[in-house]
C-alpha cells in the first residue's frame, strides 16, 4: 500500500517565507549570540532537530542493504547504491545550495529542503522496482542539500566566535542521533513490517523536522545580502586558494568515506558466520551513534579550548584504531572497534567543519559547500568501493582499504597542525 504523501505536500505549500517576517535590525545593530544567551538554545534546538531529520532521511536505508540484496536479487555493492546515489547527488547540489539560500533566505531553504526530501522518501517506499527506488533516492539527495549546505554557515554567522564550536557540536550531535535513530528504527520496523514501512517512517519523521525549522528557527540576521550567482565562482576560487582549506576538504573526504563504508558493510559481516546475527540485533549496533553525539559535543569544546590543530589528529587516530579492531572474529572486539570509528569520525567532522567556517570569512558559503561536496563524495565513492573489496576479499579486504585511507587522513591531520590557526572572527 502506498504511504500517505499529504503531510510533506502540506508542509511544502505552507512554509513561511523569510521575506514575510517583520523587518529585523541590521547586522551591525544585532550582536551575535553568545552561549549564555537564551536565544542560543532557541536557535540551536530546531537546527539540531533539522540535522536529526536530515540524517534519518539520508541513512535509514543503511541497515536495510542486506534486505535490498535479497528482495531485488542484487550484489552488496549494488545495494549500497541506495546510500551512494543519494550522497553523490547531494554532494553536487551542495555547490549551489549556499548561494540559493542567500537569495531566498536560509531558513526558507532549509525547511523546504527537508519537506521536499520527505516527499521523495515517502514515494520511494512505494517504488515498484530497484531503478525507480534509486531514482527517488537521487531526488531526495538533490533536495536534501539545502539544510547541510546552509547549517554550518548559519551557525558561524549567527553565533559568537566562542560559541561556534559548541553550537556546531550540538548540530552534529543532532545529525548523529538522527543517523542512529533512523537506522535503528528502520532495522526494527523492517523485521516485522518490511523495508517499505521502514522507509516510510523516515519520510514522516522528516515532515516533523520541516515543520519545526519553518515555524521555530529564527531567521538569519547576519547572512550576506544581495547575493547573486555571479559571486559563486570567485568565492570557490578563494576557498580553494587556501592550503589549509584544501587539506580540510581532503580530510572530510577521507573520514566520511571510512565511516560510511564501515557501516555499509558491517551488517553483511555480522549477518554471516561466525556471528549470524538477526536483522534487529544488527540494527542495534547503530546505538553506538550515541557515542558520536557525545564525541561531537566533547571534541567541539576541546577544539574551542585547545585549538583545532591540537585535537583533530587524535580523532583520526581513534578512527584508524577502530578500523583495525573490527578485524578479529570476536563480537565484543568488533563492537569496540565500531565504537572507536564512530567516536573518531564525529569528533573529526566537528573539528574540521567548524574550522572550515572560521578559515573562510570572505567565502564562507562556498567553503562550506566545498567541504560538504568532498565529504559526501567520499561517502559515495568509498562507500561503493568497499563493496567491491568485500566481494573479492571479504571483511579483511575492507579493513585493509579503510586502514590505508585512515592512515592518509592521519597524515593530513598532522600536516594541518603545522598550518597557522585561522584568525578569530571579529565580533561587531
C-alpha positions as CSV (number, residue, x, y, z in Angstrom):
1,X,0.0,0.0,0.0
2,X,1.3,3.4,-0.9
3,X,2.2,5.6,2.2
4,X,0.4,8.9,2.6
5,X,2.2,11.8,1.0
6,X,-0.1,14.6,2.2
7,X,2.0,15.7,5.2
8,X,5.0,16.6,3.2
9,X,2.9,18.3,0.5
10,X,1.2,20.4,3.1
11,X,4.5,21.4,4.6
12,X,6.0,22.4,1.3
13,X,2.9,24.6,0.5
14,X,2.8,26.4,3.8
15,X,6.4,27.2,4.6
16,X,6.7,30.8,5.7
17,X,9.0,33.0,3.6
18,X,11.6,35.0,5.4
19,X,10.6,38.0,3.4
20,X,7.2,37.9,5.0
21,X,8.6,38.2,8.5
22,X,8.9,41.5,10.3
23,X,12.0,43.6,9.5
24,X,15.0,42.7,11.6
25,X,17.7,45.0,12.9
26,X,20.7,45.4,10.7
27,X,23.7,43.2,11.4
28,X,25.7,46.0,12.9
29,X,22.8,46.6,15.4
30,X,22.4,43.0,16.3
31,X,25.2,41.3,18.3
32,X,26.0,37.7,17.6
33,X,24.5,35.2,20.1
34,X,26.7,34.0,23.0
35,X,26.4,30.6,24.6
36,X,25.0,32.2,27.8
37,X,22.2,33.9,25.8
38,X,18.8,32.2,26.0
39,X,18.5,32.8,22.2
40,X,21.4,30.3,21.8
41,X,19.0,27.4,22.6
42,X,16.1,28.8,20.5
43,X,18.5,28.8,17.6
44,X,20.4,25.5,18.1
45,X,17.4,23.3,19.1
46,X,15.4,23.4,15.9
47,X,18.6,23.3,13.8
48,X,19.8,20.3,15.7
49,X,16.4,18.5,15.0
50,X,16.7,19.6,11.4
51,X,20.1,17.8,11.3
52,X,18.4,14.9,13.1
53,X,15.7,14.7,10.4
54,X,18.2,15.1,7.5
55,X,20.4,12.2,8.5
56,X,17.4,10.0,9.4
57,X,16.2,10.5,5.8
58,X,19.6,10.0,4.3
59,X,20.9,7.0,6.1
60,X,17.8,5.0,7.3
61,X,18.4,2.6,4.4
62,X,21.9,1.6,5.6
63,X,20.8,-1.4,7.8
64,X,18.3,-2.4,5.0
65,X,21.1,-3.1,2.4
66,X,21.0,-6.9,3.0
67,X,17.2,-6.9,2.6
68,X,17.6,-5.0,-0.7
69,X,20.1,-7.6,-1.9
70,X,17.6,-10.4,-1.2
71,X,14.4,-8.5,-2.4
72,X,15.9,-7.3,-5.7
73,X,18.5,-10.1,-6.3
74,X,21.4,-7.6,-6.4
75,X,25.0,-7.6,-5.1
76,X,26.1,-5.8,-1.9
77,X,27.9,-3.1,-4.0
78,X,24.6,-2.5,-5.9
79,X,22.6,-2.4,-2.7
80,X,25.0,0.2,-1.3
81,X,23.9,2.5,-4.2
82,X,20.8,3.2,-2.1
83,X,23.1,5.3,0.1
84,X,25.7,6.3,-2.5
85,X,23.3,7.6,-5.2
86,X,21.7,10.0,-2.6
87,X,25.0,11.2,-1.3
88,X,26.7,11.7,-4.7
89,X,23.8,13.8,-5.9
90,X,23.7,15.6,-2.6
91,X,27.4,16.5,-2.9
92,X,26.9,18.1,-6.4
93,X,23.8,20.0,-5.3
94,X,25.7,21.4,-2.4
95,X,27.6,23.6,-4.8
96,X,24.8,25.9,-5.5
97,X,22.7,25.4,-2.3
98,X,24.5,28.1,-0.3
99,X,24.0,30.9,-2.9
100,X,20.3,29.9,-3.4
101,X,19.9,30.2,0.4
102,X,21.5,33.7,0.3
103,X,19.0,34.7,-2.4
104,X,15.8,33.1,-0.9
105,X,16.6,33.1,2.8
106,X,18.5,30.4,4.7
107,X,15.6,29.4,6.9
108,X,13.2,29.1,4.0
109,X,15.7,26.9,2.0
110,X,16.4,24.7,5.0
111,X,12.8,24.0,5.7
112,X,11.8,23.5,2.1
113,X,14.7,21.1,1.6
114,X,13.6,18.8,4.3
115,X,9.9,18.9,3.2
116,X,10.7,18.0,-0.4
117,X,13.1,15.3,0.6
118,X,10.5,13.8,2.9
119,X,8.1,13.6,0.0
120,X,10.6,11.8,-2.2
121,X,11.4,9.3,0.6
122,X,7.6,8.6,1.1
123,X,7.2,8.0,-2.7
124,X,10.3,5.7,-2.6
125,X,8.6,3.5,-0.1
126,X,6.1,2.6,-2.8
127,X,8.6,2.2,-5.6
128,X,7.8,-0.9,-7.8
129,X,11.4,-1.8,-8.7
130,X,15.0,-1.1,-7.9
131,X,15.7,1.6,-10.7
132,X,12.7,3.6,-9.6
133,X,13.7,3.4,-6.0
134,X,17.2,4.6,-6.8
135,X,15.7,7.5,-8.9
136,X,13.7,8.7,-5.9
137,X,16.7,8.3,-3.6
138,X,18.6,10.5,-6.1
139,X,15.8,13.1,-6.0
140,X,15.9,13.0,-2.2
141,X,19.7,13.7,-2.3
142,X,19.1,16.6,-4.7
143,X,16.5,18.3,-2.5
144,X,18.2,17.4,0.8
145,X,21.2,19.6,0.2
146,X,19.6,22.8,1.4
147,X,20.0,22.1,5.1
148,X,23.5,20.7,5.5
149,X,24.9,23.1,2.9
150,X,23.5,26.1,4.9
151,X,23.5,25.0,8.5
152,X,27.2,25.4,9.1
153,X,27.3,28.9,7.6
154,X,24.1,29.8,9.5
155,X,25.7,28.8,12.8
156,X,29.1,30.5,12.2
157,X,27.3,33.7,11.1
158,X,24.8,33.9,13.9
159,X,26.9,32.7,16.9
160,X,29.6,34.4,18.9
161,X,33.1,33.1,18.0
162,X,33.5,31.4,21.4
163,X,30.1,29.6,20.9
164,X,30.7,28.3,17.4
165,X,32.4,25.0,18.5
166,X,29.7,24.1,21.0
167,X,26.9,25.1,18.6
168,X,28.4,23.1,15.8
169,X,28.8,20.2,18.2
170,X,25.1,20.3,19.1
171,X,24.1,20.4,15.4
172,X,26.3,17.5,14.6
173,X,25.1,15.7,17.7
174,X,21.6,16.1,16.2
175,X,22.7,14.6,12.9
176,X,24.4,11.8,15.0
177,X,21.2,10.9,16.8
178,X,19.2,11.2,13.6
179,X,21.5,8.8,11.8
180,X,21.3,6.4,14.8
181,X,17.6,6.6,15.2
182,X,16.9,6.3,11.5
183,X,19.0,3.2,11.2
184,X,17.9,1.6,14.4
185,X,14.1,2.2,13.9
186,X,14.4,1.1,10.2
187,X,16.1,-2.2,11.2
188,X,13.4,-3.0,13.8
189,X,10.4,-2.0,11.6
190,X,11.8,-3.9,8.6
191,X,12.0,-7.2,10.6
192,X,8.3,-7.1,11.4
193,X,6.7,-5.0,8.6
194,X,9.2,-5.0,5.8
195,X,11.6,-2.4,4.3
196,X,8.8,-0.3,2.7
197,X,7.3,0.6,6.1
198,X,10.8,1.3,7.4
199,X,11.4,3.8,4.6
200,X,8.0,5.4,5.0
201,X,8.6,6.0,8.7
202,X,11.7,8.1,7.9
203,X,9.7,10.2,5.5
204,X,7.1,11.0,8.2
205,X,9.8,12.0,10.6
206,X,11.3,14.3,8.1
207,X,7.9,16.1,7.8
208,X,8.1,16.9,11.5
209,X,11.6,18.3,11.1
210,X,10.5,20.6,8.3
211,X,7.7,22.0,10.4
212,X,10.0,22.8,13.3
213,X,12.5,24.6,11.1
214,X,9.7,26.5,9.4
215,X,8.0,27.8,12.4
216,X,10.6,27.9,15.2
217,X,14.1,28.7,13.8
218,X,14.9,32.4,14.0
219,X,15.6,34.0,10.6
220,X,19.2,34.9,9.6
221,X,20.4,38.3,10.9
222,X,23.9,38.2,9.7
223,X,23.6,36.4,6.3
224,X,25.0,38.2,3.3
225,X,22.6,40.4,1.4
226,X,22.2,40.9,-2.4
227,X,23.9,37.7,-3.3
228,X,24.0,36.5,-6.9
229,X,25.2,33.5,-8.9
230,X,27.9,35.7,-10.4
231,X,29.6,35.8,-6.9
232,X,29.6,32.0,-6.7
233,X,32.8,31.1,-8.6
234,X,35.2,33.8,-7.2
235,X,34.2,32.5,-3.7
236,X,35.1,28.9,-4.7
237,X,38.4,30.1,-6.1
238,X,39.2,32.0,-2.9
239,X,38.4,28.9,-0.8
240,X,40.5,26.6,-3.0
241,X,43.4,29.0,-2.8
242,X,43.8,28.4,0.9
243,X,46.1,25.5,1.6
244,X,44.5,24.8,5.0
245,X,41.0,24.6,3.5
246,X,42.3,22.2,0.8
247,X,43.6,19.9,3.5
248,X,40.3,20.2,5.4
249,X,38.4,19.2,2.2
250,X,40.6,16.2,1.8
251,X,40.1,15.3,5.5
252,X,36.3,15.4,5.1
253,X,36.5,13.1,2.1
254,X,38.6,10.6,4.0
255,X,36.9,10.5,7.4
256,X,33.4,10.3,6.0
257,X,34.3,7.7,3.4
258,X,35.9,5.4,6.0
259,X,32.9,5.9,8.4
260,X,30.1,5.2,5.8
261,X,32.0,2.3,4.3
262,X,32.4,0.7,7.7
263,X,28.7,0.9,8.5
264,X,27.6,-0.1,4.9
265,X,29.2,-3.5,5.2
266,X,29.4,-4.3,8.9
267,X,25.8,-5.6,8.6
268,X,26.9,-8.1,5.9
269,X,29.8,-9.2,8.2
270,X,27.6,-9.6,11.3
271,X,24.8,-11.5,9.3
272,X,27.3,-14.1,8.1
273,X,29.2,-16.7,10.1
274,X,30.7,-16.8,12.7
275,X,28.2,-14.2,14.1
276,X,25.0,-14.9,12.1
277,X,23.0,-12.2,13.9
278,X,19.4,-11.2,13.2
279,X,18.4,-8.0,11.4
280,X,17.1,-6.4,14.7
281,X,20.3,-7.3,16.5
282,X,22.4,-6.0,13.7
283,X,20.4,-2.8,13.7
284,X,21.1,-2.4,17.4
285,X,24.8,-1.8,16.5
286,X,23.7,1.7,15.5
287,X,23.0,2.6,19.1
288,X,26.8,3.3,19.0
289,X,25.8,6.5,17.3
290,X,25.2,7.8,20.8
291,X,28.9,7.8,21.2
292,X,29.1,10.0,18.2
293,X,26.7,12.5,19.8
294,X,29.0,12.7,22.9
295,X,32.1,12.9,20.7
296,X,30.7,15.9,18.7
297,X,30.0,17.9,21.9
298,X,33.2,17.0,23.7
299,X,35.5,17.4,20.8
300,X,33.9,20.7,19.8
301,X,34.5,22.1,23.3
302,X,38.1,20.7,23.3
303,X,38.7,22.4,20.0
304,X,37.4,25.7,21.3
305,X,39.6,25.4,24.4
306,X,42.9,23.9,23.0
307,X,42.7,24.7,19.3
308,X,41.6,22.6,16.3
309,X,45.0,21.7,15.1
310,X,45.8,20.1,18.5
311,X,42.7,18.0,18.6
312,X,41.9,16.8,15.0
313,X,44.7,14.2,14.7
314,X,43.6,12.5,17.9
315,X,40.1,11.9,16.4
316,X,41.7,10.5,13.2
317,X,43.9,8.1,15.2
318,X,40.8,6.8,17.1
319,X,39.1,6.1,13.8
320,X,42.1,4.2,12.5
321,X,42.3,2.2,15.7
322,X,38.7,1.3,15.4
323,X,39.0,0.0,11.8
324,X,41.8,-2.3,12.9
325,X,39.8,-3.6,15.9
326,X,37.0,-4.8,13.7
327,X,39.3,-7.5,12.1
328,X,39.2,-10.3,14.7
329,X,36.3,-12.7,14.8
330,X,35.3,-11.6,18.3
331,X,32.0,-9.8,18.6
332,X,33.0,-7.7,21.6
333,X,36.2,-6.5,20.0
334,X,34.3,-5.7,16.7
335,X,31.7,-3.7,18.6
336,X,34.5,-1.8,20.4
337,X,36.1,-1.1,17.0
338,X,32.8,0.3,15.6
339,X,32.5,2.5,18.7
340,X,36.0,3.9,18.1
341,X,35.3,4.5,14.4
342,X,32.1,6.4,15.5
343,X,33.9,8.5,18.1
344,X,36.8,9.3,15.8
345,X,34.6,10.2,12.9
346,X,32.2,12.5,14.7
347,X,35.0,14.2,16.6
348,X,37.0,14.8,13.4
349,X,34.0,16.1,11.5
350,X,33.0,18.5,14.3
351,X,36.5,19.9,14.4
352,X,37.1,20.1,10.7
353,X,33.7,21.6,9.8
354,X,33.9,24.4,12.3
355,X,37.5,25.1,11.2
356,X,36.3,25.5,7.6
357,X,33.8,28.2,8.6
358,X,36.4,30.0,10.6
359,X,39.1,29.9,8.0
360,X,36.9,31.4,5.2
361,X,35.3,34.6,6.5
362,X,35.1,36.1,3.0
363,X,33.7,33.0,1.2
364,X,32.1,31.0,4.0
365,X,29.1,29.5,2.0
366,X,31.4,28.4,-0.8
367,X,33.9,26.9,1.6
368,X,31.2,25.1,3.5
369,X,29.8,23.8,0.2
370,X,33.2,22.6,-1.0
371,X,33.8,20.8,2.3
372,X,30.5,19.0,2.1
373,X,31.0,18.3,-1.6
374,X,34.2,16.4,-0.8
375,X,32.6,14.9,2.4
376,X,29.7,13.3,0.5
377,X,31.8,12.4,-2.5
378,X,34.0,10.4,0.0
379,X,30.8,8.8,1.3
380,X,29.6,7.8,-2.1
381,X,32.9,6.6,-3.7
382,X,34.5,4.9,-0.8
383,X,31.1,3.5,0.4
384,X,30.6,1.9,-3.0
385,X,34.3,0.9,-3.5
386,X,34.1,-1.0,-0.2
387,X,31.6,-3.4,-1.7
388,X,34.0,-4.4,-4.5
389,X,36.6,-5.1,-1.8
390,X,34.1,-7.1,0.2
391,X,33.1,-9.2,-2.8
392,X,36.7,-10.1,-3.6
393,X,38.3,-10.4,-0.2
394,X,35.7,-10.3,2.5
395,X,35.9,-8.1,5.5
396,X,39.7,-8.3,5.7
397,X,39.9,-6.6,2.3
398,X,37.6,-3.8,3.5
399,X,39.7,-3.3,6.7
400,X,42.9,-3.1,4.5
401,X,41.2,-0.4,2.4
402,X,39.9,1.6,5.3
403,X,43.1,1.4,7.4
404,X,45.1,2.7,4.4
405,X,42.6,5.6,4.0
406,X,42.6,6.4,7.7
407,X,46.4,6.5,7.7
408,X,46.3,9.0,4.9
409,X,43.8,11.0,7.0
410,X,46.2,11.0,9.9
411,X,49.0,12.4,7.7
412,X,46.7,15.1,6.5
413,X,45.7,16.0,10.1
414,X,49.4,16.2,11.2
415,X,50.1,18.4,8.2
416,X,47.2,20.7,9.3
417,X,48.8,21.0,12.7
418,X,51.6,22.9,11.0
419,X,49.3,25.4,9.3
420,X,48.8,28.7,11.2
421,X,45.4,28.7,13.0
422,X,42.6,30.7,11.5
423,X,42.3,34.3,12.6
424,X,39.4,34.8,15.1
425,X,36.4,36.4,13.6
426,X,35.8,40.0,14.7
427,X,32.5,40.4,16.5
428,X,30.6,43.6,16.0
